[in-house]
Amino acid sequence: MLEIENLSRQFNGRSVLNKVSLRLEAGEYVAIVGESGVGKSTLLNLVAGLDRPDGGRLALDGVDYAGLDEEALTRLRRDRLGFVFQAFHVLPHLSVGQNVALPLWLQGVDDALAAAAARKLLAAVGLGERAASWPRELSGGELQRVAIARALVHAPRLVLADEPTGNLDPGNAAKVLALLGERIRAAGAIGILVTHSPAAAATADRVLQLTPEGLRECGRRVVP
């Protein structure tokens, strides 16, 4: 469970977030939308433990962020969080399989076990034959699928996606979004998608709008 209670953050005396609250259970996948400058990226950074709030509470599976020092927050991100970014951040000097295995290496998992897990996730995202390829040999849509596999390979409790399709054409964007939601739900993880795109937001189970007064629900996905 992710618990966000009355979260607030200020910069240079200006309130960016004000009393934001949200509770998410395992398997929930939500999209957060809002106008530019309303604090979407700030909220994501706080949830990721990359920034500290000025007020309020954050907890993941009962672990309160306030009680964690920087080293403990780093471990939390390494062990329990997965990230998918707009710019992919796939490392060019590592093969596709090595990129996906990286989170497991950082946890000290045996190389053979990490490689096997990477191959399994690559197969799940339709890239089972590309483990030995180099990132430069892949398209943008394929690179984002690599990023999704890497974000999920270590079975994180929380997956954060920041405009993950901003650099993709509409066709690839739709495929990547469908895959992201499918894999989050299948893994029983908590997923948060931050986006400015209504079409992207509609692929999540719930859409929440971030406003200066906090979060408000905009709708839920209709499952056929």
N, C-alpha and C positions, 0 to 999 in steps of 0.2 A: 504494500500500500504506500502511495505517495500522499503526504499530508502537507498542504500549504495553508497557513493560517495567518491572516491579517498582515501579509508581507508588504513591506514598504521599502523604497529606496530613493535617495535624493542625490543629486549631483549639483554642486555649487549652489546649494540652497533651493534648488528647484525640485519639486516632487515629480519623479518619473513613474513610480509605482505607488499606489495608495490602497492599503488594506485589501490586497488580493488574496482570495481564499479559494482552494480547490482540493478535492479529495478524489483520488483515483485508485481503483482496485486492479489487481492483476488481470490482464486480458483487455483492459480498456485502452482505446486508441482515440485521442482527441486532437482536433485542430484548433489552433489559436490564431485568430485573425485580428486585424485592427489597423488603424491609420498609421502612417509613418510617424515615428517619434513617440508613439504611445507607450513604448516600453516592452515590446515583444522580445527583442533580443536580450534586454536587461533581465527579463523574467527567466529566459532560457539559461542565461549565465548564472543566475542565482540557483536555479534547480540543479545545474551541473556542478555547483560548488566552486565556480570560477570567480565568483564575487560574493561579498557578504552583504546581507540586508541591514538596513538601519533599524528595522523593527519587524516583529512577526516571527514565525516559526516554520522551519522546513524539516521534514523527517521522511526517511525512506525505510520501510519495513521496521519502523520503531526506532531507528537510529537518528537522533536529533543532530542536525548539522552544527548547531551551536556548540556542541561538546567536542567537536573534531578540530584538531590542529591542521596545519597545511599538509603535513605528511599523511595524516589519516584521510583527509579529503582526496589526496592523490590516489590512495588505495581504493577509496570508494569509487572514484571515476574509473580506475583500472579494472576493478572486479565486478562492479554492479551496473555500470553505465555503458551504453553504446551510442555512438555519434554518427550521424549522416549529414554531411555538409553540402552546400550548393556547389562548391568548387572541387568536390570529390576528395581531395587530399590523399590520393593514391600515390605512394612513393615510387618515383620512376626507376630507382636503382634496385628495386626488389621485383621479383616476378609476381604475377597475379596471385599464385598460391601463397607466396611468402607474405604478400600484403595482407591476405585474409588471415593467415596464421599469426600475424604480429601480436594481437592482443593476448593470445595464449602463450607466446614466448615471454611476454612481459610478466605473465603470471608464473613463469618457471615450468610450464608444461613441457614434457619430453618432445623433442623435435618430431619424432615419428608420429606420436599421437596428435600433435598440433597439425602436421601435414595432412593426416587422415581426416581430421575435423574440418580443415579448410576445404579439402576436396568434396566432402559431403555437403557443405554449405554452397560451394560453387555449383554443384550439381542441382541443388535446390533452386538456385536462381538462374538456371539454364546455361551455365558456363562450365560445365563439368569437364570439357575438353580443353579449357584454356588455362589451366593451372600453371603450365610452363611458359605461357606467353608473357611478353613484356607489356606494361601499360600503354606504351606508344603504339602498340599494334591493335588496340581496342578502340571502339567508337565511344562517344560520350555516354550513350545509353548503357553500353556494356560496363564502362568505368563506374557508373553510378550503381549498377548491380553488384560490382565488386565491393563498393563502399558499403552496401547493405549487408552483404555476406560478412564483411569484416566487423560491422557493428553488432552482428548477432552471434558470431562464432563462439564467444565465451559465455553464452546464455545470460546476458545482462538482465537485470530486473527492470531497468528503465532505458528506453530508447528515445533519444532526442534528435529530431530532424529539423534542420534550419534551412528553409527554402531549397529542399533537395532537388527540385526540378527546374530551378531558375535558369540553368544553362542548357536545357534540353528542348528539342522541338516538341510540339504537342503530342505526336504519336509516341515518342519515347517517354515523354513525361507521364502519359497515361499508364503505360506499361510499368514504369518504375513505381508509381504511386500504388498501383494495384498490388504489386509484389511486396512493397513495404508493409502495407496493411495486412496482407495475407500472412507474412512471416511473423509480424508482431503478434497477431492473434494466435497463430499456431504455437508460438513459443510461450504463450501465456505471460508475455511481458506487458509493461505499461508503456504506451507510446504517446509522445507529444510532438505534433507537427506544427511548426511555426511557418506561416505562409501569408502572402498577400493575395493569393489566387483563390477565388471562390471555387473554381473547378477542382483544385487540389484539396481544398478544405472539405469538399463534399465527399471525398473518399474515406474520411475518418468516420468513426461511429457517432461522434458528437462534435459540433462546431461551437466554439466559445469566442466571443468578441471581447477583446481587452479594451477597456475604456478608462478615462481618468478616475472613474468611480469604482473600478474593479472589473471582474469578469461577469459576463452575462451570457446565458445559453441562447444560441441562435437556431438550433435545430439538431435533429438526429437523423442518421442514415437509415433509409428504408431498405430493409433486406427482403428481396423477393421470396 
